[in-house]
Amino acid sequence: MVRASEGTIWLRDIAAAMGPGQPVHEILYAAAIVFFCFFYTALQYNPKDTAENLKKSGAFIPATGRGPDRKYLERSRCASR
């Protein structure tokens, strides 16, 4: 049987603390989900295209009235490019 050397004991402790069901694992997992949701939205969402599509279809955002949809969408986006 192979014994862990003194230099790798800290690594074993970290691996045990980050195992499934441990609080550290759950917190990191939830943080990764939130981060990647915002990251994906920042990559996929383009406020200029959305405003143009709204304008083409004759729709508008009720809170802004007619016209300033693009500025509203750029301000309301969670992550900026």
N, C-alpha and C positions, 0 to 999 in steps of 0.2 A: 504494500500500500504506500502511496506517495504522500508525504507530509507536506503541508504548506510551509514554505519558508517564512521567516520573519518579515520579509519585505512584501509579501502578498497577503498578509492577514487583513490589512485595511481594505483590500479589494474584495475579499470574501465578505467582510462586514457590510460593505456598500451593496454588494449583490444581494445579501440577505435582507437588507432594509428596503430594497427596491423590488422585492418579489411581489407577485400578484396578491392582492388583498391587503398589502401593507399601506399605511397612510401616505408615505412618500410616493409610492407607485400611483395611488389614486389621484393625488394632487398633480403630479407630473402628467398623467394621462389626460386629465381634464384640461390642464393648461395647454397641452399640445393640440387638443381638439379645438379649443377657442382660437389659438394662434393660427392654425391652418385654415379655419373657416374665414378669418379676416384676410389672410394671405391670398386665398383662392378668390375671394370677392374683389380684392384689390387688383388681381390680374385679369379677371373676367369682366368686370363692370366698367363701362365707359360712359360717363355722364353725358358727353357730347352726342354719342349715338342714341342713347336713351331719349334725350331731349328732342333730337331730330325725328325719331320714330314716333314720339308723342305728337309732335307738330304735324307730321305727315298724316297721321290718323285722325287729327282734329281733336285729340284729347288734351287735357291739361291737368295740372295738379291743383285741386281746389284751394288749397291754402295760399297759393301764389297768384291766383288769377291767371290771365292769359299773358304769356310772353316770357317771364323770367325763369322758366323751368330749368334751363341749363345751369344757371347760377345756384338755384336752390338744390339741384341734384349734386353739384360739386361740393357745396357746403355740407350737405347731409351725409355724404359718403364717409364711412368710418375710417378708412385708410387713404392717404393721399399718395400719388405717384411721384 
